[in-house]
Amino acid sequence: MTQFEDRERGQETKFVLEAAKEFRAAAKRNKALGHWAAEIMGRSDKEKYAQEVIAADMEEKGEEDVFRKLRRDFDAANADVSDATIREKMAFYLKEARAEVYGLEA
């Protein structure tokens, strides 16, 4: 194997590991969002709802699918939560999740 091939393989491995960490961070964020939202909506099935939020993130690339689920569910529950608050919580919990996954301070 040439030095170039070794370097290429190393970069591919790094990319795969980074993608796996981001996937775990997103799942942790979504679980935390689910617990937060369930609390606001007065739901007793926090774990089940958190799993629904995690599953919603599989609908499309990015996080808009999670936002839409939360917005729709808050509206259905007549919960007074603004779009800005949802987005702030999404950013906050992602920062916390990344810190945990990457072993950093939040």
Z-matrix of the N, CA and C atoms (Angstrom, degrees):
N
C 1 1.447
C 2 1.531 1 108.62
N 3 1.296 2 115.31 1 139.45
C 4 1.455 3 118.96 2 179.75
C 5 1.521 4 110.24 3 -84.10
N 6 1.311 5 113.94 4 166.37
C 7 1.458 6 119.66 5 178.38
C 8 1.539 7 110.15 6 -61.72
N 9 1.335 8 116.06 7 -37.37
C 10 1.465 9 120.15 8 178.67
C 11 1.524 10 110.83 9 -63.09
N 12 1.320 11 117.66 10 -42.93
C 13 1.466 12 121.30 11 179.35
C 14 1.521 13 111.27 12 -65.51
N 15 1.327 14 116.20 13 -38.45
C 16 1.473 15 120.43 14 176.57
C 17 1.526 16 110.75 15 -61.91
N 18 1.318 17 115.42 16 -44.65
C 19 1.470 18 120.08 17 -179.82
C 20 1.531 19 110.30 18 -64.40
N 21 1.330 20 116.13 19 -42.71
C 22 1.468 21 120.62 20 179.35
C 23 1.530 22 111.04 21 -61.80
N 24 1.317 23 116.04 22 -45.11
C 25 1.466 24 120.03 23 178.62
C 26 1.526 25 110.84 24 -62.64
N 27 1.315 26 117.43 25 -39.34
C 28 1.467 27 121.44 26 177.47
C 29 1.515 28 111.85 27 -62.88
N 30 1.316 29 117.22 28 -41.46
C 31 1.463 30 121.14 29 178.89
C 32 1.531 31 111.16 30 -67.30
N 33 1.332 32 116.51 31 -38.85
C 34 1.464 33 120.04 32 177.81
C 35 1.522 34 110.51 33 -63.58
N 36 1.320 35 116.47 34 -42.96
C 37 1.465 36 121.17 35 179.01
C 38 1.527 37 110.46 36 -62.96
N 39 1.329 38 116.06 37 -43.48
C 40 1.465 39 120.44 38 178.78
C 41 1.531 40 110.65 39 -61.17
N 42 1.321 41 117.02 40 -42.43
C 43 1.462 42 121.74 41 179.38
C 44 1.525 43 110.99 42 -61.69
N 45 1.326 44 117.03 43 -45.07
C 46 1.468 45 121.49 44 -179.71
C 47 1.528 46 110.52 45 -62.99
N 48 1.322 47 117.11 46 -44.19
C 49 1.468 48 120.71 47 179.79
C 50 1.534 49 110.89 48 -64.68
N 51 1.318 50 116.49 49 -40.20
C 52 1.468 51 120.93 50 178.69
C 53 1.535 52 110.85 51 -64.15
N 54 1.328 53 116.43 52 -42.77
C 55 1.467 54 120.72 53 178.93
C 56 1.528 55 110.49 54 -63.40
N 57 1.312 56 117.07 55 -39.32
C 58 1.468 57 120.65 56 178.93
C 59 1.526 58 110.79 57 -65.02
N 60 1.323 59 116.74 58 -39.87
C 61 1.472 60 120.15 59 178.41
C 62 1.531 61 110.51 60 -65.40
N 63 1.322 62 117.18 61 -42.27
C 64 1.462 63 120.12 62 179.00
C 65 1.525 64 111.32 63 -64.52
N 66 1.329 65 116.70 64 -37.48
C 67 1.462 66 120.76 65 177.19
C 68 1.528 67 109.99 66 -62.58
N 69 1.336 68 116.73 67 -45.65
C 70 1.473 69 120.37 68 178.86
C 71 1.531 70 111.16 69 -64.03
N 72 1.330 71 116.38 70 -39.90
C 73 1.467 72 119.49 71 179.48
C 74 1.531 73 110.35 72 -64.31
N 75 1.319 74 117.12 73 -41.88
C 76 1.473 75 120.14 74 178.86
C 77 1.523 76 110.75 75 -63.92
N 78 1.323 77 117.41 76 -40.97
C 79 1.467 78 120.51 77 178.92
C 80 1.528 79 110.72 78 -64.46
N 81 1.330 80 117.16 79 -41.39
C 82 1.472 81 120.55 80 177.84
C 83 1.526 82 110.26 81 -64.62
N 84 1.346 83 116.33 82 -41.89
C 85 1.467 84 119.99 83 177.23
C 86 1.520 85 110.26 84 -59.45
N 87 1.317 86 116.50 85 -46.63
C 88 1.455 87 120.58 86 -176.96
C 89 1.527 88 111.82 87 -65.14
N 90 1.314 89 116.74 88 -36.16
C 91 1.470 90 119.92 89 177.20
C 92 1.532 91 109.71 90 -64.59
N 93 1.321 92 116.52 91 -45.05
C 94 1.463 93 120.33 92 178.89
C 95 1.530 94 110.79 93 -64.09
N 96 1.332 95 116.73 94 -41.02
C 97 1.465 96 120.48 95 176.63
C 98 1.524 97 110.77 96 -61.04
N 99 1.325 98 116.37 97 -41.91
C 100 1.457 99 120.47 98 179.36
C 101 1.517 100 112.09 99 -61.35
N 102 1.334 101 115.99 100 -42.26
C 103 1.472 102 119.56 101 178.40
C 104 1.525 103 110.78 102 -65.70
N 105 1.334 104 116.25 103 -43.69
C 106 1.465 105 121.33 104 179.02
C 107 1.531 106 110.63 105 -60.90
N 108 1.321 107 116.58 106 -49.00
C 109 1.466 108 121.01 107 -178.15
C 110 1.524 109 111.43 108 -65.38
N 111 1.322 110 117.01 109 -41.49
C 112 1.468 111 120.53 110 179.56
C 113 1.524 112 110.49 111 -60.99
N 114 1.320 113 116.01 112 -39.23
C 115 1.470 114 120.70 113 178.03
C 116 1.530 115 110.52 114 -61.95
N 117 1.314 116 116.97 115 -46.13
C 118 1.468 117 121.24 116 -179.30
C 119 1.528 118 111.12 117 -63.87
N 120 1.333 119 115.65 118 -39.20
C 121 1.469 120 119.47 119 -177.96
C 122 1.525 121 112.49 120 -82.53
N 123 1.331 122 117.47 121 -2.49
C 124 1.455 123 121.21 122 179.39
C 125 1.515 124 113.46 123 71.85
N 126 1.317 125 116.69 124 28.14
C 127 1.468 126 120.18 125 -179.57
C 128 1.518 127 109.59 126 -84.62
N 129 1.304 128 116.28 127 140.23
C 130 1.465 129 120.70 128 178.88
C 131 1.526 130 111.65 129 -91.29
N 132 1.327 131 116.98 130 -12.65
C 133 1.463 132 121.77 131 -177.46
C 134 1.534 133 111.34 132 -98.96
N 135 1.334 134 116.23 133 58.28
C 136 1.461 135 121.31 134 -173.88
C 137 1.525 136 113.16 135 -58.17
N 138 1.322 137 117.07 136 -43.91
C 139 1.472 138 120.12 137 -178.81
C 140 1.520 139 111.13 138 -65.16
N 141 1.314 140 116.63 139 -43.07
C 142 1.467 141 120.67 140 179.45
C 143 1.517 142 109.81 141 -63.24
N 144 1.321 143 116.52 142 -43.91
C 145 1.458 144 119.48 143 -179.96
C 146 1.527 145 110.80 144 -66.09
N 147 1.325 146 117.66 145 -39.70
C 148 1.470 147 120.86 146 177.34
C 149 1.523 148 110.29 147 -58.74
N 150 1.329 149 117.34 148 -39.44
C 151 1.462 150 120.70 149 177.59
C 152 1.530 151 111.28 150 -65.56
N 153 1.313 152 117.07 151 -34.68
C 154 1.466 153 120.63 152 176.16
C 155 1.528 154 111.02 153 -64.43
N 156 1.330 155 116.30 154 -40.15
C 157 1.467 156 120.26 155 179.23
C 158 1.531 157 109.50 156 -67.02
N 159 1.321 158 116.95 157 -42.09
C 160 1.472 159 120.65 158 177.21
C 161 1.527 160 109.73 159 -59.64
N 162 1.321 161 116.91 160 -44.62
C 163 1.469 162 121.00 161 -179.44
C 164 1.523 163 111.27 162 -65.51
N 165 1.323 164 117.13 163 -35.02
C 166 1.466 165 120.50 164 179.98
C 167 1.526 166 110.99 165 -61.46
N 168 1.325 167 116.79 166 -28.81
C 169 1.463 168 120.57 167 -178.48
C 170 1.523 169 112.02 168 -71.90
N 171 1.317 170 117.65 169 -8.85
C 172 1.459 171 121.36 170 -179.97
C 173 1.530 172 112.77 171 -90.85
N 174 1.331 173 116.36 172 -2.77
C 175 1.461 174 120.37 173 -176.24
C 176 1.520 175 112.77 174 -69.64
N 177 1.319 176 116.96 175 -38.68
C 178 1.464 177 121.09 176 -178.58
C 179 1.522 178 109.30 177 -155.65
N 180 1.324 179 115.67 178 166.60
C 181 1.453 180 120.35 179 178.45
C 182 1.521 181 109.35 180 -69.13
N 183 1.315 182 116.78 181 144.27
C 184 1.458 183 121.29 182 179.82
C 185 1.515 184 111.26 183 94.33
N 186 1.311 185 114.94 184 -170.48
C 187 1.467 186 119.73 185 -175.01
C 188 1.520 187 114.25 186 -112.93
N 189 1.319 188 117.97 187 2.83
C 190 1.456 189 120.25 188 -178.70
C 191 1.520 190 112.44 189 -64.26
N 192 1.325 191 117.46 190 -29.70
C 193 1.462 192 120.16 191 177.62
C 194 1.525 193 110.90 192 -64.38
N 195 1.322 194 116.92 193 -36.84
C 196 1.470 195 121.15 194 177.51
C 197 1.531 196 109.37 195 -68.71
N 198 1.323 197 116.05 196 -45.12
C 199 1.462 198 119.67 197 178.35
C 200 1.527 199 111.20 198 -57.02
N 201 1.341 200 115.94 199 -47.96
C 202 1.471 201 119.76 200 -178.80
C 203 1.519 202 111.54 201 -61.24
N 204 1.331 203 118.23 202 -40.04
C 205 1.471 204 120.81 203 178.69
C 206 1.522 205 110.29 204 -61.88
N 207 1.324 206 115.98 205 -48.91
C 208 1.462 207 119.35 206 -179.88
C 209 1.529 208 111.13 207 -61.73
N 210 1.323 209 116.55 208 -45.35
C 211 1.468 210 120.47 209 -179.84
C 212 1.527 211 110.51 210 -59.23
N 213 1.330 212 116.17 211 -47.31
C 214 1.467 213 121.92 212 -179.35
C 215 1.537 214 110.67 213 -61.95
N 216 1.320 215 117.15 214 -44.23
C 217 1.468 216 120.80 215 -177.88
C 218 1.523 217 111.91 216 -70.32
N 219 1.330 218 116.95 217 -39.43
C 220 1.468 219 119.13 218 175.92
C 221 1.527 220 110.61 219 -62.57
N 222 1.323 221 116.48 220 -42.25
C 223 1.460 222 120.03 221 178.75
C 224 1.525 223 111.24 222 -62.66
N 225 1.329 224 116.77 223 -43.37
C 226 1.466 225 121.19 224 -179.81
C 227 1.530 226 111.36 225 -63.94
N 228 1.333 227 116.10 226 -31.53
C 229 1.461 228 120.70 227 -179.32
C 230 1.531 229 112.01 228 -90.97
N 231 1.332 230 116.73 229 4.66
C 232 1.466 231 121.67 230 -176.50
C 233 1.525 232 112.31 231 53.99
N 234 1.332 233 115.86 232 36.78
C 235 1.463 234 121.22 233 177.96
C 236 1.524 235 108.53 234 -88.56
N 237 1.313 236 116.37 235 129.82
C 238 1.461 237 122.06 236 -177.13
C 239 1.526 238 109.46 237 -85.56
N 240 1.337 239 115.64 238 82.18
C 241 1.461 240 122.17 239 179.70
C 242 1.530 241 106.93 240 -127.88
N 243 1.314 242 116.12 241 124.81
C 244 1.470 243 119.98 242 -177.01
C 245 1.530 244 111.30 243 -79.22
N 246 1.326 245 114.88 244 161.13
C 247 1.469 246 120.31 245 174.90
C 248 1.524 247 110.03 246 -58.59
N 249 1.328 248 116.01 247 -41.04
C 250 1.466 249 120.31 248 -179.34
C 251 1.525 250 111.14 249 -61.77
N 252 1.313 251 116.81 250 -40.19
C 253 1.467 252 120.19 251 179.17
C 254 1.516 253 110.80 252 -65.54
N 255 1.318 254 117.37 253 -41.90
C 256 1.468 255 120.62 254 178.04
C 257 1.524 256 109.48 255 -60.17
N 258 1.322 257 116.72 256 -47.84
C 259 1.471 258 120.35 257 -178.68
C 260 1.528 259 111.54 258 -65.24
N 261 1.330 260 117.27 259 -37.17
C 262 1.469 261 120.48 260 176.74
C 263 1.521 262 110.72 261 -62.89
N 264 1.325 263 116.71 262 -43.75
C 265 1.468 264 120.56 263 178.88
C 266 1.533 265 110.91 264 -65.90
N 267 1.329 266 116.33 265 -38.50
C 268 1.465 267 119.57 266 178.17
C 269 1.528 268 109.82 267 -60.90
N 270 1.326 269 117.33 268 -44.69
C 271 1.465 270 121.41 269 179.74
C 272 1.526 271 111.06 270 -67.17
N 273 1.328 272 116.45 271 -42.69
C 274 1.467 273 120.99 272 -179.36
C 275 1.528 274 111.34 273 -61.67
N 276 1.329 275 116.73 274 -49.49
C 277 1.457 276 119.63 275 -177.99
C 278 1.527 277 112.31 276 -69.72
N 279 1.329 278 117.93 277 -29.39
C 280 1.463 279 119.94 278 175.58
C 281 1.520 280 110.08 279 -68.33
N 282 1.311 281 116.44 280 -41.08
C 283 1.478 282 120.07 281 177.58
C 284 1.523 283 110.44 282 -61.31
N 285 1.320 284 116.61 283 -45.20
C 286 1.472 285 120.70 284 177.47
C 287 1.516 286 111.86 285 -62.00
N 288 1.327 287 116.49 286 -44.38
C 289 1.468 288 120.89 287 -178.51
C 290 1.521 289 111.15 288 -65.08
N 291 1.328 290 116.78 289 -42.82
C 292 1.468 291 119.34 290 178.00
C 293 1.520 292 110.98 291 -62.65
N 294 1.313 293 116.75 292 -41.13
C 295 1.462 294 119.84 293 178.48
C 296 1.522 295 110.43 294 -59.51
N 297 1.316 296 116.29 295 -41.27
C 298 1.464 297 120.23 296 179.81
C 299 1.528 298 110.99 297 -68.59
N 300 1.327 299 117.35 298 -46.14
C 301 1.465 300 121.89 299 -177.19
C 302 1.527 301 110.88 300 -66.75
N 303 1.321 302 116.65 301 -41.76
C 304 1.460 303 120.82 302 -177.41
C 305 1.521 304 112.74 303 -88.48
N 306 1.338 305 116.39 304 -5.50
C 307 1.470 306 119.72 305 179.18
C 308 1.514 307 112.86 306 73.26
N 309 1.328 308 117.06 307 35.82
C 310 1.457 309 122.18 308 -179.37
C 311 1.519 310 110.23 309 -109.58
N 312 1.322 311 115.55 310 171.32
C 313 1.464 312 119.75 311 172.82
C 314 1.516 313 108.45 312 -82.01
N 315 1.328 314 116.21 313 139.61
C 316 1.464 315 120.35 314 178.99
C 317 1.497 316 111.72 315 -76.19
